[in-house]
Amino acid sequence: MSFVFSLLVSFGALLFASTVWYIASSVDYFFFIWHPTLMAMVLLMATQGSAVLQKAESRQEKDASLNFHKLMQSITFLSVIGGFYVIYTFKAEGNKEHFTSPHGKSGLITFLLILIQTIAGSTLVNFPGVVGGAAKARGMYKYHRTSGYLVLFLVWLTALGGTQADWTKSQFDHLWVWLLAAGMVLVGTIGGINSNKLKVR
């Protein structure tokens, strides 16, 4: 079943991201296009980067999964900075107010939390001495994992909000596609959660 849950997550995230990229590639180019393009990459990489850790059991699997997780979250980190820069610059050049819509506000919160989550995770893995050594760092993984699920939920919530923006709906008004993708990821993620890895004392 873990393999089935993993497939659900992968297919759901890929369906969502590829649909966004299809929309972006089917319209005339303008600077704003980079915002949904990069944010779709954030969603795909963050989702895959979290899912890969769920099924790791042996030491070899954990090491390989951690390396993949670091790669995916590094891409997430760079993509979210790029996507944020694009939308901020686009609105500034158009003399439009920032963070006025629910999507914009949740996007800002999610952006900041991704930065914090990525920096915290990198510190635990690459600089464990900062928190008192490798043993203490490993003991904090459960907190990082739990907060990671929260951030991933906000990533998807913000992305779903973006699908209901006027521009997006004018290009692709098929809500069922977005809900199908999100539903697949939700079922796959919840089904694949190892409760032992989330125990917080």
Phi, psi and chi 1 to 4 in degrees:
 res  aa     phi    psi   chi1   chi2   chi3   chi4
   1 MET       -  -30.6  -74.9  -57.7  -65.2      -
   2 SER   -61.9  -34.5   62.7      -      -      -
   3 PHE   -67.4  -39.8  176.8   70.6      -      -
   4 VAL   -63.8  -45.4  174.1      -      -      -
   5 PHE   -62.3  -39.2  -71.0  136.2      -      -
   6 SER   -63.8  -41.0  178.2      -      -      -
   7 LEU   -64.1  -40.9  -79.2 -179.6      -      -
   8 LEU   -58.8  -45.4  -79.8  174.2      -      -
   9 VAL   -62.3  -46.8  171.7      -      -      -
  10 SER   -64.3  -47.1  -63.7      -      -      -
  11 PHE   -65.9  -40.2  -74.8  150.8      -      -
  12 GLY   -64.0  -45.8      -      -      -      -
  13 ALA   -66.1  -40.5      -      -      -      -
  14 LEU   -68.5  -37.6 -173.7   58.3      -      -
  15 LEU   -61.0  -45.6  172.5   60.7      -      -
  16 PHE   -64.6  -52.5 -164.9  104.2      -      -
  17 ALA   -63.6  -43.6      -      -      -      -
  18 SER   -66.8  -31.1   61.1      -      -      -
  19 THR   -67.0  -42.0  -57.6      -      -      -
  20 VAL   -61.3  -44.8  172.8      -      -      -
  21 TRP   -66.7  -33.5  -67.2  -29.4      -      -
  22 TYR   -62.9  -44.6  164.1   75.6      -      -
  23 ILE   -62.0  -46.4  -63.9  169.7      -      -
  24 ALA   -63.2  -34.6      -      -      -      -
  25 SER   -82.7  -13.5   64.8      -      -      -
  26 SER   -97.2   -0.1   62.7      -      -      -
  27 VAL  -112.8  162.8  -60.3      -      -      -
  28 ASP   -63.3  139.3  -67.7  -24.7      -      -
  29 TYR   -66.0  135.1  174.7   81.3      -      -
  30 PHE  -152.4  162.4   64.8  118.3      -      -
  31 PHE   -54.5  -37.8 -175.7   59.4      -      -
  32 PHE   -56.6  -29.6  167.8   79.7      -      -
  33 ILE   -53.6  -29.9  -71.2  -61.1      -      -
  34 TRP   -67.5  -22.6  -76.8  106.1      -      -
  35 HIS   -65.9  -58.6  174.8   68.2      -      -
  36 PRO   -64.0  -32.1   21.3  -32.3      -      -
  37 THR   -61.8  -47.9  -61.2      -      -      -
  38 LEU   -72.4  -37.0  -71.1  168.8      -      -
  39 MET   -71.0  -28.0  -69.9  -48.1 -169.7      -
  40 ALA   -66.9  -35.3      -      -      -      -
  41 MET   -65.6  -38.8  179.8   64.4   75.2      -
  42 VAL   -58.3  -49.0  169.1      -      -      -
  43 LEU   -61.3  -45.2  179.4  139.4      -      -
  44 LEU   -66.0  -47.9  179.2   60.4      -      -
  45 MET   -69.2  -41.4  -65.7  -64.5  102.2      -
  46 ALA   -64.3  -39.7      -      -      -      -
  47 THR   -68.1  -48.3  -57.6      -      -      -
  48 GLN   -66.1  -37.8  -69.5  -66.9   90.2      -
  49 GLY   -65.3  -29.7      -      -      -      -
  50 SER   -81.9  -41.1  -62.5      -      -      -
  51 ALA   -65.1  -34.4      -      -      -      -
  52 VAL   -63.9  -25.8   70.6      -      -      -
  53 LEU   -80.8  -16.9  -64.6  176.0      -      -
  54 GLN   -67.2  -40.0  -69.8 -174.7  -48.6      -
  55 LYS   -95.2   -0.4   55.7 -175.8  179.7 -179.7
  56 ALA   -73.7  127.7      -      -      -      -
  57 GLU  -123.2  -53.0  -65.6  -65.5  -19.5      -
  58 SER   -76.0  164.4   67.3      -      -      -
  59 ARG   -61.1  -41.6  172.2   49.8   55.5 -170.5
  60 GLN   -63.4  -42.4 -174.6  176.3    5.1      -
  61 GLU   -64.9  -40.8  -71.3  176.8  -19.8      -
  62 LYS   -64.7  -41.0  -71.3 -179.9  178.7  179.1
  63 ASP   -65.1  -44.9  -70.6  -17.2      -      -
  64 ALA   -66.0  -41.1      -      -      -      -
  65 SER   -66.0  -37.8  -64.2      -      -      -
  66 LEU   -64.6  -41.2  179.7   58.6      -      -
  67 ASN   -63.0  -42.4  -72.3  -27.7      -      -
  68 PHE   -65.5  -40.6 -174.6   78.6      -      -
  69 HIS   -60.0  -44.7  175.4   77.1      -      -
  70 LYS   -63.7  -39.7  -69.9 -168.7  -69.2 -174.8
  71 LEU   -64.5  -48.4  174.3   61.2      -      -
  72 MET   -61.8  -42.1  -63.8  -61.3   98.4      -
  73 GLN   -76.0  -24.4  -57.1  -57.7   24.4      -
  74 SER   -67.5  -41.7  -64.9      -      -      -
  75 ILE   -65.0  -39.9  -63.5  173.6      -      -
  76 THR   -58.5  -46.4  -62.7      -      -      -
  77 PHE   -58.9  -48.9 -176.1   79.3      -      -
  78 LEU   -68.3  -39.2  -64.6  174.9      -      -
  79 SER   -68.3  -39.6  -63.6      -      -      -
  80 VAL   -69.9  -34.3   79.0      -      -      -
  81 ILE   -65.2  -44.6  -68.9  175.4      -      -
  82 GLY   -63.5  -44.4      -      -      -      -
  83 GLY   -64.6  -38.0      -      -      -      -
  84 PHE   -67.6  -42.2 -177.9   84.7      -      -
  85 TYR   -60.3  -42.0  169.1   78.9      -      -
  86 VAL   -62.1  -51.0  169.2      -      -      -
  87 ILE   -69.7  -34.8 -168.6   61.8      -      -
  88 TYR   -66.4  -44.9 -168.3   91.5      -      -
  89 THR   -66.2  -42.2  -58.1      -      -      -
  90 PHE   -59.8  -43.6  179.6   75.7      -      -
  91 LYS   -73.1  -36.7  -71.5 -154.9  167.5 -169.2
  92 ALA   -63.5  -42.2      -      -      -      -
  93 GLU   -68.6  -25.2  -69.4  179.1  -13.1      -
  94 GLY   -95.1    7.5      -      -      -      -
  95 ASN    54.6   39.9  -66.2  -42.6      -      -
  96 LYS  -102.9  149.9  -62.5  179.2 -179.6  179.0
  97 GLU   -71.1  149.7  -67.0 -173.9   27.1      -
  98 HIS   -97.2  148.2  -60.5  -76.7      -      -
  99 PHE    55.2   45.7  -41.8  121.5      -      -
 100 THR   -97.8  -28.2   56.3      -      -      -
 101 SER   -91.4  161.0   67.2      -      -      -
 102 PRO   -56.7  -39.0  -27.9   36.6      -      -
 103 HIS   -63.1  -43.1  174.4   65.2      -      -
 104 GLY   -66.1  -40.3      -      -      -      -
 105 LYS   -68.7  -44.3  -68.2  174.4 -178.6  176.6
 106 SER   -68.1  -31.3   64.8      -      -      -
 107 GLY   -64.2  -41.2      -      -      -      -
 108 LEU   -64.1  -45.7  175.2   60.5      -      -
 109 ILE   -61.2  -45.3  -65.6  171.5      -      -
 110 THR   -64.1  -41.5  -56.1      -      -      -
 111 PHE   -56.9  -48.5  167.9   73.0      -      -
 112 LEU   -65.8  -40.1  -66.1  174.0      -      -
 113 LEU   -68.0  -35.5  -70.7  177.4      -      -
 114 ILE   -63.5  -42.6  -72.5  176.4      -      -
 115 LEU   -60.8  -46.6  -63.1 -173.8      -      -
 116 ILE   -63.7  -45.9  -66.4  171.1      -      -
 117 GLN   -62.0  -41.8 -179.0   76.4    2.4      -
 118 THR   -68.4  -43.8  -54.8      -      -      -
 119 ILE   -64.7  -41.3  -67.0  171.1      -      -
 120 ALA   -63.8  -45.3      -      -      -      -
 121 GLY   -63.8  -41.5      -      -      -      -
 122 SER   -63.6  -37.4  178.5      -      -      -
 123 THR   -64.7  -45.3  -60.1      -      -      -
 124 LEU   -62.8  -38.4  -67.8  177.0      -      -
 125 VAL   -84.3  -44.6  173.3      -      -      -
 126 ASN   -96.7  -24.5  -60.0  -50.4      -      -
 127 PHE  -133.6   59.4  -51.4  101.7      -      -
 128 PRO   -61.4  -22.8   24.1  -35.1      -      -
 129 GLY   -60.2  -25.3      -      -      -      -
 130 VAL   -62.3  -32.3  173.7      -      -      -
 131 VAL  -105.2   11.4  -63.8      -      -      -
 132 GLY   106.9   11.3      -      -      -      -
 133 GLY   117.9  168.4      -      -      -      -
 134 ALA   -62.0  -39.5      -      -      -      -
 135 ALA   -63.6  -44.8      -      -      -      -
 136 LYS   -67.6  -36.5  -72.9 -172.1  176.2 -179.3
 137 ALA   -62.4  -45.3      -      -      -      -
 138 ARG   -62.2  -33.8  -74.8 -167.6  -64.9  -88.9
 139 GLY   -67.6  -20.2      -      -      -      -
 140 MET   -93.4   -4.4  -63.5  177.9   69.7      -
 141 TYR   -57.4  -37.3  -76.4    0.0      -      -
 142 LYS   -62.1  -35.9   61.4  175.5   72.7   74.2
 143 TYR   -69.9  -40.6  -58.1  102.1      -      -
 144 HIS   -64.4  -39.4  178.8   67.6      -      -
 145 ARG   -65.7  -44.4 -173.8 -175.7  -59.0  -89.0
 146 THR   -63.7  -46.2  -58.5      -      -      -
 147 SER   -66.6  -28.2   60.5      -      -      -
 148 GLY   -64.5  -38.8      -      -      -      -
 149 TYR   -65.0  -37.1  -76.4  123.0      -      -
 150 LEU   -64.2  -45.6  172.1   60.9      -      -
 151 VAL   -63.0  -40.9  173.7      -      -      -
 152 LEU   -63.1  -38.5 -175.1   60.8      -      -
 153 PHE   -61.3  -42.2  171.9   76.7      -      -
 154 LEU   -68.7  -34.6  -69.3  175.1      -      -
 155 VAL   -59.3  -47.1  166.3      -      -      -
 156 TRP   -70.3  -38.2  -85.1   88.8      -      -
 157 LEU   -62.5  -43.9 -175.1   65.0      -      -
 158 THR   -65.7  -41.2  -58.6      -      -      -
 159 ALA   -63.6  -42.3      -      -      -      -
 160 LEU   -63.4  -35.8  -74.1  170.9      -      -
 161 GLY   -62.9  -38.7      -      -      -      -
 162 GLY   -64.6  -30.8      -      -      -      -
 163 THR   -68.5  -17.9   67.7      -      -      -
 164 GLN  -100.1    6.0  -61.6  -52.0  -65.7      -
 165 ALA   -67.7  151.5      -      -      -      -
 166 ASP   -55.9  -43.9  -68.5  -20.0      -      -
 167 TRP   -63.3  -45.0 -179.2   84.3      -      -
 168 THR   -63.1  -44.8  -50.7      -      -      -
 169 LYS   -66.3  -28.1  -68.1  178.3   70.7  175.3
 170 SER   -71.1  -21.0   70.2      -      -      -
 171 GLN   -99.8  -31.7  -54.8  -61.7  -34.2      -
 172 PHE  -156.8   94.2 -172.8   86.1      -      -
 173 ASP  -105.3   67.6 -167.6   11.7      -      -
 174 HIS  -130.7   82.6  -60.2  -74.4      -      -
 175 LEU   -58.4  -33.9  179.3   59.7      -      -
 176 TRP   -60.6  -30.6   69.1  -90.0      -      -
 177 VAL   -66.2  -45.3  173.7      -      -      -
 178 TRP   -64.7  -42.5  -52.2  118.5      -      -
 179 LEU   -68.8  -36.1  -66.0 -179.8      -      -
 180 LEU   -62.5  -46.5  173.9   61.8      -      -
 181 ALA   -61.5  -46.8      -      -      -      -
 182 ALA   -65.0  -39.0      -      -      -      -
 183 GLY   -64.3  -40.8      -      -      -      -
 184 MET   -61.8  -43.9  -68.1  170.7   68.5      -
 185 VAL   -67.7  -39.7  171.2      -      -      -
 186 LEU   -62.0  -49.5  179.2   63.1      -      -
 187 VAL   -63.6  -44.4  171.8      -      -      -
 188 GLY   -65.3  -39.1      -      -      -      -
 189 THR   -70.4  -48.0  -61.0      -      -      -
 190 ILE   -63.8  -42.1  -67.0  177.5      -      -
 191 GLY   -65.8  -28.3      -      -      -      -
 192 GLY   -92.5   -2.3      -      -      -      -
 193 ILE   -67.1  130.6  -72.4  177.0      -      -
 194 ASN   -96.5  106.4 -175.7  -20.7      -      -
 195 SER   -61.1  -26.9   59.0      -      -      -
 196 ASN   -65.6  -26.7  -69.9  -33.6      -      -
 197 LYS   -83.2   -6.6  -65.0 -178.8  179.3 -178.6
 198 LEU  -109.6    1.7  -67.4  176.4      -      -
 199 LYS   -64.2  124.5  -71.3 -178.6  178.4  178.9
 200 VAL  -118.3  121.7  177.9      -      -      -
 201 ARG   -93.1      -  -62.7  178.6 -180.0  177.1
